[in-house]
Amino acid sequence: MGLHAGTPVRYDATAVRLGFGDLPEAVRAEIAAHLGGPPVTVRSAGGGFTGGFAAVVTSGTGRCMFVKATGPDLPFVVDAYSREAHNNTALPDTVPSPRMRFSAQVHDWVVLGFDAVDGTAPALPLTVAQWRLMLDAWARAAEALTPAPEPLRALGIPHMTGRGLHHFTDVAAGTTPPDPLPPLAVTHLTALAELEAVMPRAVAADAVTHGDLRPDNMILTGDRALICDWTALEVAACWFDTIALLIVAHGEGHDADTWLRRHPTVAGVTDEQIDSVLAAITGYYLVNSGRPPIDRVSPHLRAHQRWNGLAALDWLASRRGW
């Protein structure tokens, strides 16, 4: 990679999480009720950037689940977990994802339970074989999500409008400081703003996409990958997330362009459409990487955003000959 992005974060060791004993008694009782007894083992998830509880819990009966829970101290995580529960009720069965077994509102806490998967969180560097599993999983998911399934439509999944993905435009207008941008982005700021501005039209499609597809939102088993964290669903072309996923592949030094063009989601997509998405994601990562840390959120979040932003910019620059 031409731009020096430093060392990527360890996606299997980013989390700062609540322990089971930190949960209110009523939340612990809710979890125990679904397990058939109180947990005797709790294995916390090392990956993730939110501060919510997330762990594989096993009761004395041997029943095991992956449980997530969060409360009023993290209101944006409450919102995210609530959306995740909502969305999982309507995911097609053919989407390769752990099945949600329950969701509950316990006072002002949200609790979700999923099948516990015998697998591991992806950790960089990833092998070509691991990348193949993840890309194949996304191809299967995208097929199930195109056209947009009626149960998801009925939930009112929003269309991708570009809200939150116009950071270069904001920098060019003077409403966002340019400080987080490397010199290459400043030099090509006008072109970057023009590219990201057409992104919503470029991705318009009769499909539902994940909205936040990254290796750390997947689980690898021996012969397959499963996709997790269906929180940010939007009505848009699924190749949006193919690009988002492959930013990490480019950052690792893989031939992301070749992998992208071979992926079934990208059939018929033009280079300008691809570059518009790359520009929008680049701006999101770079500008947010310069913001202050968020209380009760992983201290690795901003480093994660910086590394991904530089990887995305480098990929875009190589594609456009900058």
C-alpha positions as CSV (number, residue, x, y, z in Angstrom):
1,M,0.0,0.0,0.0
2,G,1.4,3.4,-1.0
3,L,0.1,5.4,1.9
4,H,1.6,4.5,5.2
5,A,-1.3,3.3,7.4
6,G,0.6,1.9,10.3
7,T,-0.3,-1.3,12.0
8,P,-4.0,-2.4,11.8
9,V,-5.8,-3.0,15.1
10,R,-6.3,-6.5,16.3
11,Y,-9.9,-7.1,15.5
12,D,-10.1,-10.0,17.9
13,A,-9.0,-7.8,20.8
14,T,-10.5,-4.4,20.5
15,A,-13.4,-4.6,22.9
16,V,-13.8,-3.1,26.4
17,R,-16.9,-4.8,27.7
18,L,-19.2,-5.2,30.7
19,G,-18.9,-8.4,32.6
20,F,-21.9,-10.7,33.4
21,G,-21.7,-9.5,37.0
22,D,-22.1,-5.9,35.8
23,L,-25.6,-6.6,34.4
24,P,-28.7,-5.8,36.5
25,E,-30.2,-8.7,38.3
26,A,-33.3,-8.7,36.1
27,V,-31.1,-8.9,32.9
28,R,-29.1,-11.8,34.4
29,A,-32.4,-13.5,35.2
30,E,-33.7,-13.0,31.7
31,I,-30.6,-14.6,30.3
32,A,-30.8,-17.5,32.7
33,A,-34.4,-18.1,31.8
34,H,-33.4,-18.6,28.1
35,L,-30.5,-20.8,29.1
36,G,-32.4,-23.1,31.4
37,G,-30.3,-21.9,34.3
38,P,-27.7,-19.4,35.4
39,P,-24.4,-19.4,33.4
40,V,-21.6,-21.4,34.7
41,T,-19.2,-20.1,32.0
42,V,-19.0,-16.7,30.4
43,R,-16.6,-16.2,27.5
44,S,-16.5,-12.5,26.6
45,A,-16.1,-11.5,22.9
46,G,-12.8,-9.8,22.4
47,G,-13.8,-8.0,19.2
48,G,-16.1,-5.1,18.6
49,F,-16.0,-1.4,19.3
50,T,-19.1,-0.8,21.5
51,G,-19.0,-1.3,25.3
52,G,-22.0,-3.5,25.5
53,F,-22.0,-7.0,27.1
54,A,-21.3,-9.7,24.5
55,A,-20.3,-13.2,25.4
56,V,-20.9,-16.9,24.9
57,V,-22.7,-18.1,28.0
58,T,-23.2,-21.7,29.0
59,S,-25.5,-23.0,31.7
60,G,-25.2,-26.1,33.9
61,T,-27.5,-27.9,31.5
62,G,-25.0,-27.4,28.7
63,R,-27.2,-25.0,26.8
64,C,-25.1,-22.3,25.1
65,M,-25.9,-19.0,23.5
66,F,-24.1,-15.8,22.3
67,V,-25.8,-13.0,24.3
68,K,-25.6,-9.2,23.8
69,A,-26.9,-6.7,26.3
70,T,-26.7,-3.0,26.9
71,G,-28.4,-0.3,28.9
72,P,-29.0,3.4,29.4
73,D,-25.4,4.3,29.9
74,L,-24.8,3.6,26.2
75,P,-27.9,5.0,24.5
76,F,-26.5,4.7,21.0
77,V,-25.7,1.0,21.6
78,V,-29.3,0.5,22.9
79,D,-30.5,1.9,19.6
80,A,-28.1,-0.3,17.6
81,Y,-29.1,-3.5,19.5
82,S,-32.7,-2.7,19.1
83,R,-32.3,-2.3,15.4
84,E,-30.3,-5.5,15.2
85,A,-33.1,-7.4,17.0
86,H,-35.7,-5.8,14.7
87,N,-33.8,-6.6,11.5
88,N,-33.0,-10.2,12.5
89,T,-36.7,-11.1,12.7
90,A,-36.9,-10.6,8.9
91,L,-33.6,-11.9,7.6
92,P,-34.0,-14.7,5.0
93,D,-33.1,-18.1,6.3
94,T,-30.6,-18.5,3.4
95,V,-28.5,-15.6,4.7
96,P,-25.4,-17.2,6.3
97,S,-25.8,-15.7,9.8
98,P,-26.1,-17.0,13.4
99,R,-29.9,-17.3,14.1
100,M,-31.3,-15.0,16.7
101,R,-33.2,-17.1,19.4
102,F,-34.6,-14.3,21.5
103,S,-34.7,-10.6,22.1
104,A,-36.1,-8.8,25.2
105,Q,-36.5,-5.4,26.7
106,V,-35.8,-5.6,30.4
107,H,-36.7,-2.2,31.9
108,D,-34.3,0.1,30.0
109,W,-31.9,-2.7,28.9
110,V,-32.0,-4.6,25.5
111,V,-30.9,-8.2,25.5
112,L,-30.4,-10.5,22.4
113,G,-29.5,-14.2,22.2
114,F,-28.1,-16.0,19.2
115,D,-26.9,-19.4,18.3
116,A,-23.4,-19.9,19.7
117,V,-21.1,-20.6,16.7
118,D,-18.0,-22.8,17.0
119,G,-15.7,-20.4,15.2
120,T,-13.3,-17.5,15.6
121,A,-13.3,-13.8,14.9
122,P,-11.1,-12.9,11.9
123,A,-7.7,-11.5,12.9
124,L,-5.4,-9.7,10.6
125,P,-3.5,-10.7,8.6
126,L,-6.0,-12.9,6.8
127,T,-5.2,-15.7,4.4
128,V,-6.5,-15.9,0.9
129,A,-8.6,-18.9,1.9
130,Q,-10.2,-16.9,4.7
131,W,-11.0,-14.1,2.4
132,R,-12.6,-16.5,0.0
133,L,-14.9,-17.8,2.7
134,M,-15.9,-14.2,3.6
135,L,-16.5,-13.2,0.0
136,D,-18.5,-16.4,-0.7
137,A,-20.6,-15.8,2.4
138,W,-21.4,-12.2,1.3
139,A,-22.3,-13.5,-2.2
140,R,-24.8,-15.9,-0.7
141,A,-26.2,-13.2,1.5
142,A,-26.5,-10.7,-1.3
143,E,-28.3,-13.2,-3.5
144,A,-30.9,-13.7,-0.7
145,L,-31.2,-9.9,-0.3
146,T,-31.8,-9.1,-4.0
147,P,-34.5,-8.1,-4.7
148,A,-35.2,-6.6,-1.3
149,P,-37.2,-9.3,0.6
150,E,-40.7,-8.3,1.5
151,P,-40.4,-9.0,5.2
152,L,-37.5,-6.5,5.4
153,R,-39.4,-3.9,3.3
154,A,-42.2,-4.2,5.8
155,L,-39.8,-3.2,8.6
156,G,-39.3,0.1,6.8
157,I,-35.6,-0.3,6.1
158,P,-34.3,3.1,5.0
159,H,-32.9,3.9,1.6
160,M,-29.2,4.8,1.4
161,T,-29.3,8.5,1.0
162,G,-25.6,9.3,1.7
163,R,-26.5,10.8,5.1
164,G,-23.3,10.6,7.1
165,L,-21.2,9.9,4.0
166,H,-20.6,13.5,2.7
167,H,-17.5,14.4,4.7
168,F,-15.3,15.6,1.8
169,T,-18.2,17.9,0.8
170,D,-18.3,19.3,4.3
171,V,-14.5,19.8,4.4
172,A,-14.7,21.6,1.0
173,A,-17.5,23.8,2.3
174,G,-15.5,24.7,5.4
175,T,-18.0,23.2,7.8
176,T,-15.6,20.4,8.9
177,P,-12.0,20.9,9.7
178,P,-9.5,19.4,7.2
179,D,-7.1,18.3,9.9
180,P,-7.6,14.5,9.7
181,L,-7.0,14.5,5.9
182,P,-3.6,13.4,4.6
183,P,-2.0,15.7,1.9
184,L,-3.2,13.4,-0.9
185,A,-6.8,13.9,0.1
186,V,-6.4,17.7,0.4
187,T,-4.9,17.8,-3.1
188,H,-7.8,15.9,-4.6
189,L,-10.5,17.3,-2.3
190,T,-12.7,18.7,-5.1
191,A,-12.6,15.4,-7.0
192,L,-13.4,13.4,-3.8
193,A,-16.3,15.7,-2.9
194,E,-17.7,15.3,-6.5
195,L,-17.4,11.5,-6.3
196,E,-19.0,11.1,-3.0
197,A,-21.9,13.3,-4.0
198,V,-23.1,10.9,-6.7
199,M,-22.8,7.8,-4.4
200,P,-26.5,7.7,-3.4
201,R,-27.5,7.5,-7.1
202,A,-24.8,5.0,-7.9
203,V,-26.0,2.5,-5.3
204,A,-29.7,2.9,-5.9
205,A,-31.1,-0.6,-6.3
206,D,-33.9,-3.0,-5.3
207,A,-31.8,-4.8,-2.7
208,V,-31.0,-4.6,1.0
209,T,-27.3,-4.4,2.0
210,H,-25.6,-4.9,5.4
211,G,-24.3,-1.4,5.7
212,D,-21.3,-2.2,7.9
213,L,-19.6,-5.2,6.4
214,R,-16.1,-5.7,7.7
215,P,-14.0,-8.8,8.7
216,D,-14.7,-8.1,12.4
217,N,-18.5,-8.5,11.7
218,M,-17.9,-12.0,10.6
219,I,-17.2,-15.4,12.2
220,L,-14.9,-17.9,10.6
221,T,-15.5,-21.7,11.1
222,G,-13.6,-24.5,9.4
223,D,-15.3,-24.3,6.1
224,R,-17.5,-21.2,6.0
225,A,-18.0,-17.7,7.3
226,L,-21.1,-16.3,9.0
227,I,-22.1,-12.6,8.9
228,C,-23.1,-10.9,12.1
229,D,-24.3,-7.5,13.4
230,W,-27.2,-6.8,11.0
231,T,-27.7,-3.3,12.6
232,A,-27.2,-0.9,9.7
233,L,-29.4,-2.3,7.0
234,E,-30.2,0.0,4.1
235,V,-32.0,-0.4,0.7
236,A,-29.0,-0.2,-1.7
237,A,-26.9,-2.3,-4.0
238,C,-25.1,-5.0,-2.2
239,W,-21.8,-4.2,-4.0
240,F,-21.6,-1.2,-1.6
241,D,-20.6,-3.7,1.1
242,T,-18.4,-5.7,-1.2
243,I,-16.2,-2.6,-1.6
244,A,-16.4,-1.9,2.2
245,L,-15.1,-5.4,3.0
246,L,-12.4,-5.3,0.4
247,I,-10.9,-2.1,1.7
248,V,-9.2,-4.2,4.4
249,A,-8.0,-6.7,1.7
250,H,-6.3,-3.8,-0.2
251,G,-4.8,-2.6,3.1
252,E,-3.3,-6.0,3.6
253,G,-1.7,-6.0,0.1
254,H,-4.2,-8.3,-1.7
255,D,-5.4,-7.7,-5.2
256,A,-8.7,-6.1,-4.2
257,D,-9.5,-4.9,-7.7
258,T,-9.4,-8.4,-9.1
259,W,-11.4,-9.9,-6.3
260,L,-13.9,-7.1,-6.6
261,R,-14.5,-7.6,-10.3
262,R,-14.8,-11.4,-9.8
263,H,-17.5,-11.0,-7.2
264,P,-21.1,-11.6,-8.4
265,T,-22.4,-8.5,-6.7
266,V,-20.4,-6.3,-9.0
267,A,-21.6,-7.5,-12.4
268,G,-22.4,-4.5,-14.6
269,V,-21.1,-1.9,-12.1
270,T,-19.0,0.9,-13.6
271,D,-15.6,2.2,-12.4
272,E,-17.2,5.5,-11.6
273,Q,-19.8,3.9,-9.4
274,I,-17.2,1.9,-7.6
275,D,-15.0,5.0,-7.1
276,S,-18.0,7.0,-5.7
277,V,-18.5,4.5,-3.0
278,L,-14.8,4.3,-2.2
279,A,-14.7,8.1,-1.9
280,A,-17.7,8.2,0.4
281,I,-16.3,5.5,2.7
282,T,-12.8,7.1,2.7
283,G,-14.2,10.4,3.9
284,Y,-16.3,8.7,6.6
285,Y,-13.2,6.9,8.0
286,L,-10.7,9.7,7.7
287,V,-12.8,12.5,9.1
288,N,-14.2,10.4,12.0
289,S,-10.6,9.2,12.8
290,G,-9.8,12.7,13.8
291,R,-12.7,13.1,16.3
292,P,-12.2,12.8,20.1
293,P,-12.5,9.3,21.6
294,I,-16.1,8.3,22.7
295,D,-16.6,7.6,26.3
296,R,-17.2,3.8,27.1
297,V,-16.3,2.8,23.6
298,S,-13.2,0.9,22.5
299,P,-10.1,3.0,22.6
300,H,-9.1,1.4,19.4
301,L,-12.0,2.9,17.4
302,R,-10.1,5.9,16.0
303,A,-7.0,3.9,15.0
304,H,-9.3,1.4,13.2
305,Q,-10.9,4.3,11.3
306,R,-7.6,5.8,10.5
307,W,-6.1,2.6,9.1
308,N,-9.2,1.8,7.0
309,G,-9.4,5.4,5.8
310,L,-5.9,5.4,4.5
311,A,-6.3,2.0,3.0
312,A,-9.5,3.2,1.2
313,L,-7.8,6.4,0.0
314,D,-4.8,4.4,-1.3
315,W,-7.0,2.0,-3.2
316,L,-9.0,4.9,-4.7
317,A,-5.8,6.8,-5.6
318,S,-4.3,3.7,-7.4
319,R,-7.5,3.3,-9.4
320,R,-7.6,6.9,-10.5
321,G,-3.8,7.3,-11.1
322,W,-3.3,10.0,-8.4
